[in-house]
C-alpha cells in the first residue's frame, strides 16, 4: 500500500527528514517514532504529497500512485478516496457552523457519492468507529475530543480509504479516551485490512498497535524493525533512551 525509497525532504539547505526505505502492506501498521523535531511528521506528510516550501526527492508510491511525480488531479483522487490523513486535533479542522453529517456528506459528494447512498455510508462509517449515528446531527462544539478523533477516522472510512496516515492521534486525549481510539485503530487494521502509518511519541500506544517501528532522530532513521524486537531489544543508543524514558507503574511510588 505504501512503498518509500530514498525519501529526502530538504529545507534551507539542510535535510529535515530522510527515510531510506519503508514498506507497508494492507492490514499492517508501521509507526514513526522519535522526539519533537525528529522529522517523523514531515515524512508522514511527504508520503501524501503535502509538504510545501521544501524540496522533496526520492520515490513514494501510495496505492499505486507515484506521489512525488503525480499531477494535482491524481493527488486529489488519491487523497480521501484511497489514502486519508488524520491529524492530531481534528476539531480544529471542523467547520464550527456545520453539522458533522453535513461535512461528511459534502466530502462524499466531492467523490461522487450523494443522496441516500451518502447517508447510508455516513451511518455505516460512524458505527464502525463505535459512534452513535446521532452524532451526525451535532456541531463540532457538541462532541468531545475522543468523539472528534473517531469522527475523523469515520470520515476516512466513508470515503473508502485503504491507507490511513495518523499524526499523533491520541496525544491530545485523556488516558481512557486514548484507550478507546487505540482499540478502534486495532480493529480497523485487523477487520478491514487497512494500512496504518502512525506518527507517535507514545511508545505504549505504539507497542499495542504497530507491527513495525521506524525510529527517527534529527531527521534521519536510526533504527527500524518489528515492534517487539525494537522495543524490547533496542540496538541504537537513542532507541534505548526512548524506551528507558517510558514510565513503568512499578517504578512509581503510590
C-alpha positions as CSV (number, residue, x, y, z in Angstrom):
1,X,0.0,0.0,0.0
2,X,3.0,2.3,0.7
3,X,6.4,2.0,-0.7
4,X,9.1,4.5,0.1
5,X,12.6,4.6,-1.3
6,X,15.3,7.2,-0.6
7,X,12.8,9.9,0.6
8,X,14.6,13.1,1.5
9,X,13.0,16.4,2.4
10,X,15.3,19.5,2.4
11,X,14.6,23.0,3.6
12,X,17.0,25.9,4.0
13,X,19.8,23.7,2.5
14,X,19.5,21.0,5.2
15,X,17.8,17.6,5.5
16,X,14.8,17.8,7.8
17,X,13.5,14.3,7.1
18,X,15.0,11.3,5.4
19,X,13.6,7.7,5.1
20,X,15.7,5.4,3.0
21,X,13.1,2.5,2.9
22,X,9.7,1.8,4.2
23,X,7.1,-0.8,3.0
24,X,3.6,-1.0,4.4
25,X,1.2,-3.7,3.4
26,X,-2.6,-4.0,3.9
27,X,-3.6,-5.0,7.4
28,X,-0.3,-3.7,8.9
29,X,0.7,-0.7,10.9
30,X,4.1,1.0,10.9
31,X,4.9,3.7,13.5
32,X,7.3,6.6,13.0
33,X,8.6,7.5,16.5
34,X,11.1,10.0,17.9
35,X,11.3,13.2,19.8
36,X,9.8,16.5,18.6
37,X,11.7,17.8,15.6
38,X,12.9,14.3,14.6
39,X,11.3,14.6,11.1
40,X,8.5,12.0,11.6
41,X,5.6,14.2,10.8
42,X,7.4,15.7,7.8
43,X,7.9,12.2,6.5
44,X,4.2,11.4,7.0
45,X,3.1,14.5,5.2
46,X,5.6,13.8,2.3
47,X,4.0,10.4,1.9
48,X,0.8,12.1,0.8
49,X,2.5,14.9,-1.1
50,X,1.5,17.5,1.5
51,X,4.9,19.1,2.2
52,X,5.1,22.7,1.0
53,X,8.1,25.1,0.8
54,X,10.7,22.3,0.7
55,X,12.5,20.1,-1.8
56,X,11.3,16.5,-1.8
57,X,13.2,13.8,-3.6
58,X,13.1,10.0,-3.8
59,X,10.2,7.7,-4.7
60,X,7.0,7.4,-2.8
61,X,4.2,5.1,-4.1
62,X,0.8,5.0,-2.3
63,X,-1.9,2.7,-3.6
64,X,-0.2,2.6,-6.9
65,X,0.2,6.3,-7.3
66,X,3.7,7.8,-7.7
67,X,3.2,10.7,-5.2
68,X,6.2,12.9,-6.0
69,X,5.6,12.9,-9.8
70,X,1.8,12.8,-9.8
71,X,-0.4,15.6,-11.1
72,X,-2.6,17.6,-8.8
73,X,-5.7,15.8,-10.1
74,X,-4.1,12.4,-9.5
75,X,-3.2,13.5,-5.9
76,X,-6.8,14.8,-5.3
77,X,-8.1,11.4,-6.5
78,X,-5.7,9.6,-4.1
79,X,-6.4,11.7,-1.0
80,X,-9.6,10.8,0.7
81,X,-10.7,8.1,-1.7
82,X,-7.7,5.9,-1.3
83,X,-5.5,7.4,1.4
84,X,-6.6,9.7,4.3
85,X,-4.8,11.9,6.8
86,X,-6.0,12.1,10.4
87,X,-4.4,15.0,12.3
88,X,-3.7,15.4,15.9
89,X,-6.5,17.9,16.6
90,X,-9.4,17.1,14.2
91,X,-11.8,19.6,15.9
92,X,-9.6,22.4,14.7
93,X,-10.3,21.3,11.1
94,X,-14.0,21.1,11.5
95,X,-16.3,24.0,10.5
96,X,-17.9,25.2,13.7
97,X,-21.2,26.2,12.0
98,X,-21.5,22.9,10.0
99,X,-23.1,19.7,11.5
100,X,-20.8,16.7,11.2
101,X,-23.3,14.9,8.9
102,X,-23.3,17.9,6.5
103,X,-19.5,17.9,6.5
104,X,-19.3,14.2,5.7
105,X,-22.0,14.4,3.0
106,X,-20.1,17.2,1.3
107,X,-16.9,15.2,1.4
108,X,-18.7,12.2,-0.1
109,X,-20.3,14.4,-2.8
110,X,-16.9,15.5,-3.9
111,X,-16.2,11.9,-4.6
112,X,-19.5,11.2,-6.4
113,X,-21.5,9.7,-3.6
114,X,-24.8,11.6,-3.0
115,X,-28.3,11.2,-1.6
116,X,-29.4,8.1,0.1
117,X,-26.1,6.4,-0.7
118,X,-24.2,9.1,1.1
119,X,-26.4,8.9,4.2
120,X,-26.1,5.2,4.4
121,X,-22.3,5.3,4.1
122,X,-22.1,8.0,6.7
123,X,-24.2,5.9,9.2
124,X,-22.1,2.8,8.5
125,X,-18.8,4.7,8.9
126,X,-19.6,6.3,12.3
127,X,-21.0,3.0,13.6
128,X,-17.7,1.3,12.6
129,X,-15.8,3.6,15.0
130,X,-18.3,3.0,17.8
131,X,-20.2,6.3,17.5
132,X,-24.0,6.6,17.6
133,X,-25.2,7.9,14.2
134,X,-27.0,10.6,16.1
135,X,-23.5,12.3,16.3
136,X,-24.0,13.3,12.7
137,X,-26.6,15.9,13.8
138,X,-24.2,17.6,16.2
139,X,-21.9,20.5,15.7
140,X,-18.2,20.3,16.5
141,X,-18.6,22.0,19.9
142,X,-21.1,19.4,20.9
143,X,-18.7,16.5,20.7
144,X,-15.7,15.5,22.9
145,X,-12.1,15.3,21.7
146,X,-12.3,11.5,21.5
147,X,-15.5,11.6,19.5
148,X,-14.0,14.2,17.1
149,X,-11.0,11.9,16.7
150,X,-13.2,8.9,15.9
151,X,-15.3,11.0,13.6
152,X,-12.1,11.8,11.6
153,X,-11.5,8.1,11.3
154,X,-15.1,7.6,10.2
155,X,-14.7,10.2,7.5
156,X,-11.7,8.3,6.2
157,X,-13.7,5.1,6.2
158,X,-16.7,6.7,4.5
159,X,-14.5,7.8,1.6
160,X,-13.2,4.3,1.2
161,X,-9.6,4.9,2.2
162,X,-7.3,1.9,2.2
163,X,-4.5,3.8,3.8
164,X,-4.8,6.0,6.9
165,X,-1.9,8.2,7.9
166,X,-2.4,9.4,11.5
167,X,-0.3,12.1,13.2
168,X,-0.3,11.8,17.0
169,X,-4.0,10.7,17.0
170,X,-4.2,10.3,20.8
171,X,-1.8,12.9,22.3
172,X,-4.5,15.5,23.0
173,X,-6.8,12.9,24.7
174,X,-7.1,11.7,28.3
175,X,-6.0,8.2,29.1
176,X,-9.4,6.5,29.0
177,X,-10.3,8.1,25.6
178,X,-6.8,7.2,24.3
179,X,-7.7,3.5,25.0
180,X,-10.9,3.8,23.0
181,X,-9.2,5.3,20.0
182,X,-6.4,2.7,20.1
183,X,-9.0,-0.1,20.2
184,X,-10.7,1.4,17.2
185,X,-7.4,1.6,15.3
186,X,-6.5,-2.0,16.1
187,X,-9.9,-3.2,15.0
188,X,-9.9,-1.3,11.7
189,X,-6.5,-2.7,10.9
190,X,-7.5,-6.3,11.7
191,X,-11.1,-6.4,10.4
192,X,-10.8,-4.1,7.4
193,X,-7.3,-4.7,6.3
194,X,-6.3,-1.0,6.4
195,X,-2.7,0.0,6.2
196,X,-1.9,2.4,9.0
197,X,1.0,4.8,9.0
198,X,1.2,6.2,12.5
199,X,3.3,9.1,13.9
200,X,3.6,9.0,17.7
201,X,5.9,9.7,20.6
202,X,3.9,7.4,22.8
203,X,5.7,4.0,22.9
204,X,2.9,2.5,24.9
205,X,0.5,3.2,22.1
206,X,3.0,2.0,19.5
207,X,3.5,-1.3,21.3
208,X,-0.2,-2.1,21.2
209,X,-0.9,-1.1,17.6
210,X,2.2,-1.1,15.4
211,X,3.7,-4.2,13.7
212,X,6.8,-2.3,12.8
213,X,8.6,0.7,14.1
214,X,10.9,3.3,12.5
215,X,12.9,5.4,15.0
216,X,13.9,8.9,13.8
217,X,16.3,11.4,15.3
218,X,17.4,14.7,13.8
219,X,15.6,13.9,10.5
220,X,17.1,10.5,9.9
221,X,16.2,6.9,10.6
222,X,18.5,5.4,13.3
223,X,16.7,2.1,13.8
224,X,13.8,0.1,12.3
225,X,12.3,-3.3,12.6
226,X,9.5,-5.4,14.2
227,X,7.9,-3.6,17.1
228,X,8.5,-6.4,19.6
229,X,12.2,-6.5,18.8
230,X,12.9,-2.8,18.6
231,X,11.1,-2.0,21.9
232,X,12.5,-5.0,23.9
233,X,16.0,-5.2,22.4
234,X,16.8,-1.8,21.0
235,X,20.1,-1.7,19.2
236,X,20.7,2.1,18.9
237,X,21.6,4.2,21.9
238,X,18.8,6.7,21.1
239,X,16.2,4.0,20.9
240,X,17.4,2.7,24.3
241,X,17.0,6.2,25.7
242,X,13.4,6.4,24.4
243,X,12.5,3.0,25.8
244,X,14.1,3.8,29.2
245,X,12.2,7.1,29.4
246,X,8.8,5.3,29.4
247,X,7.5,5.3,33.0
248,X,6.6,1.9,34.4
249,X,4.0,1.5,37.1
250,X,6.2,-0.4,39.4
251,X,8.7,2.5,39.5
252,X,6.0,4.9,40.7
253,X,5.6,5.5,44.4
254,X,2.0,5.2,45.4
